[in-house]
């Protein structure tokens, strides 16, 4: 058995602990309810 029965952490809260180098930032681009059934994602070369 893996995981637990807790609710998922909201994306806005989950990005908080990340420590980024100067000049970098995190943007939420695929967050509920914007994504209801993700079927395809595409990342360019830098990502």
SELO-190308 format. One record per residue: residue number from 1; residue in one letter; z, x, y of N, C-alpha, C in turn. Coordinates in nm, 3 decimals, always signed. Last residue first. Example, Ala and Ser with C-alpha at 12.3 -4.5 7.8 and 13.67 -1.06 7.14 Angstrom:
(2, "s", (+0.708, +1.285, -0.225), (+0.714, +1.367, -0.106), (+0.787, +1.290, +0.003)) (1, "a", (+0.780, +1.319, -0.569), (+0.780, +1.230, -0.450), (+0.780, +1.320, -0.330)) 
//
This chain:
(47, "x", (-2.107, +1.243, +2.349), (-1.996, +1.170, +2.287), (-1.997, +1.195, +2.139)) (46, "x", (-2.336, +1.382, +2.422), (-2.206, +1.430, +2.468), (-2.088, +1.361, +2.400)) (45, "x", (-2.545, +1.223, +2.284), (-2.509, +1.359, +2.242), (-2.373, +1.406, +2.293)) (44, "x", (-2.419, +0.878, +2.263), (-2.516, +0.981, +2.301), (-2.465, +1.118, +2.261)) (43, "x", (-2.364, +0.636, +2.018), (-2.306, +0.736, +2.105), (-2.413, +0.837, +2.138)) (42, "x", (-2.362, +0.299, +1.933), (-2.445, +0.417, +1.952), (-2.375, +0.509, +2.052)) (41, "x", (-2.287, +0.054, +1.689), (-2.245, +0.132, +1.805), (-2.335, +0.254, +1.813)) (40, "x", (-2.288, -0.264, +1.545), (-2.363, -0.143, +1.572), (-2.307, -0.076, +1.696)) (39, "x", (-2.111, -0.469, +1.508), (-2.205, -0.442, +1.400), (-2.276, -0.310, +1.419)) (38, "x", (-1.812, -0.626, +1.584), (-1.893, -0.506, +1.604), (-1.982, -0.478, +1.483)) (37, "x", (-1.740, -0.907, +1.699), (-1.784, -0.868, +1.566), (-1.874, -0.744, +1.580)) (36, "x", (-1.634, -0.899, +1.954), (-1.582, -0.998, +1.860), (-1.624, -0.968, +1.717)) (35, "x", (-1.551, -0.729, +2.230), (-1.615, -0.708, +2.100), (-1.553, -0.807, +2.002)) (34, "x", (-1.403, -0.835, +2.438), (-1.542, -0.798, +2.463), (-1.619, -0.777, +2.333)) (33, "x", (-1.135, -0.897, +2.422), (-1.228, -0.983, +2.350), (-1.375, -0.948, +2.375)) (32, "x", (-1.125, -0.580, +2.257), (-1.119, -0.726, +2.245), (-1.083, -0.786, +2.380)) (31, "x", (-1.333, -0.318, +2.372), (-1.199, -0.374, +2.358), (-1.210, -0.525, +2.341)) (30, "x", (-1.500, -0.077, +2.432), (-1.516, -0.172, +2.321), (-1.381, -0.230, +2.286)) (29, "x", (-1.421, +0.083, +2.639), (-1.554, +0.022, +2.645), (-1.578, -0.079, +2.534)) (28, "x", (-1.197, +0.238, +2.839), (-1.204, +0.140, +2.731), (-1.337, +0.067, +2.741)) (27, "x", (-1.209, +0.579, +2.905), (-1.249, +0.446, +2.948), (-1.255, +0.355, +2.826)) (26, "x", (-1.038, +0.865, +3.002), (-1.063, +0.772, +2.892), (-1.100, +0.638, +2.953)) (25, "x", (-1.151, +1.174, +3.147), (-1.084, +1.044, +3.154), (-1.121, +0.962, +3.032)) (24, "x", (-1.131, +1.506, +3.288), (-1.166, +1.414, +3.181), (-1.091, +1.283, +3.198)) (23, "x", (-1.030, +1.663, +3.491), (-1.169, +1.625, +3.498), (-1.215, +1.530, +3.388)) (22, "x", (-0.795, +1.840, +3.297), (-0.842, +1.800, +3.429), (-0.990, +1.769, +3.425)) (21, "x", (-0.747, +1.705, +2.964), (-0.767, +1.817, +3.057), (-0.816, +1.762, +3.190)) (20, "x", (-0.512, +1.454, +2.866), (-0.648, +1.501, +2.888), (-0.651, +1.619, +2.984)) (19, "x", (-0.321, +1.303, +2.631), (-0.315, +1.404, +2.737), (-0.452, +1.467, +2.748)) (18, "x", (-0.235, +0.972, +2.540), (-0.333, +1.080, +2.539), (-0.313, +1.174, +2.657)) (17, "x", (-0.059, +0.754, +2.566), (-0.005, +0.884, +2.526), (-0.105, +1.000, +2.526)) (16, "x", (-0.238, +0.530, +2.646), (-0.137, +0.589, +2.732), (-0.088, +0.728, +2.692)) (15, "x", (-0.397, +0.401, +2.467), (-0.454, +0.517, +2.536), (-0.352, +0.590, +2.622)) (14, "x", (-0.239, +0.184, +2.381), (-0.269, +0.293, +2.288), (-0.324, +0.417, +2.357)) (13, "x", (-0.242, +0.000, +2.588), (-0.118, +0.072, +2.560), (-0.146, +0.197, +2.475)) (12, "x", (-0.501, -0.094, +2.575), (-0.450, -0.046, +2.704), (-0.323, +0.034, +2.687)) (11, "x", (-0.515, -0.191, +2.312), (-0.588, -0.070, +2.350), (-0.535, -0.010, +2.481)) (10, "x", (-0.211, -0.292, +2.153), (-0.319, -0.319, +2.248), (-0.384, -0.189, +2.296)) (9, "x", (-0.158, -0.231, +1.813), (-0.122, -0.190, +1.948), (-0.238, -0.223, +2.042)) (8, "x", (-0.141, -0.507, +1.583), (-0.208, -0.387, +1.635), (-0.162, -0.357, +1.778)) (7, "x", (+0.178, -0.609, +1.449), (+0.054, -0.638, +1.521), (-0.009, -0.509, +1.569)) (6, "x", (+0.301, -0.506, +1.124), (+0.311, -0.519, +1.269), (+0.175, -0.551, +1.330)) (5, "x", (+0.312, -0.462, +0.854), (+0.277, -0.597, +0.898), (+0.285, -0.616, +1.049)) (4, "x", (+0.152, -0.147, +0.778), (+0.266, -0.237, +0.781), (+0.219, -0.372, +0.833)) (3, "x", (-0.009, +0.103, +0.571), (+0.018, +0.028, +0.694), (+0.144, -0.054, +0.686)) (2, "x", (-0.080, +0.055, +0.220), (-0.084, +0.132, +0.344), (-0.053, +0.042, +0.462)) (1, "x", (+0.000, +0.084, -0.118), (+0.000, +0.000, +0.000), (+0.000, +0.089, +0.124)) 
//
